[in-house]
Amino acid sequence: MAYLPDSNVILRFVQTTDPLYQTISQVIDQLQQKGERIVLVPQILVEFWVVATRPTNVNGLGMTTDEAKKELENLQELFTVLPENERIFDEWKRIVAKYQVSGKVAHDARIVAAMTVHKIENMLTLNPNDFKRFTEIKVVRPQDI
């Protein structure tokens, strides 16, 4: 089985001062020790970059681009990054039509589309309500592992 961590999980995984860092780190270790795959899609890495390089006074991590690049490379070494392909866009169109998605949720729908195309069933997220409408995936909070 494979798990795709949402960007909110990845952000806390790299920010050792975050109160949830220890929990997230332990959960990822537990899953990997059980033989579960932790995978990422490029959109998660893009979302990570956006928040990592945003100033702290607007809910970012305040990293320089060099610091963010290093963290990005570390994430790519630690986890399998699944490729983009044209089927993801087609699946995204199907999902946004099916669920009548509008606004910012379209970004979440694209993650679900990538998961569906790559047959990844489990979304590891701190915000399960963001994904609960999408029946194509199972939403799991780190605290529930």
Buried (B, 14 or more C-beta within 10 A) or exposed (E): EBBBBBBBBBBBBBBEEBEBBEBBBEBBEEBBEEEBBBBBBEBBBEBBBEBBBBEEEEEBBEBEEEBBBEBBEEBEEEBEBBEEEEEBBEBBEBBBEEBEBEEEBEBBBBBBBBBBBBEBBBBBBBBBEBBEBBEBBBBBBBEEB
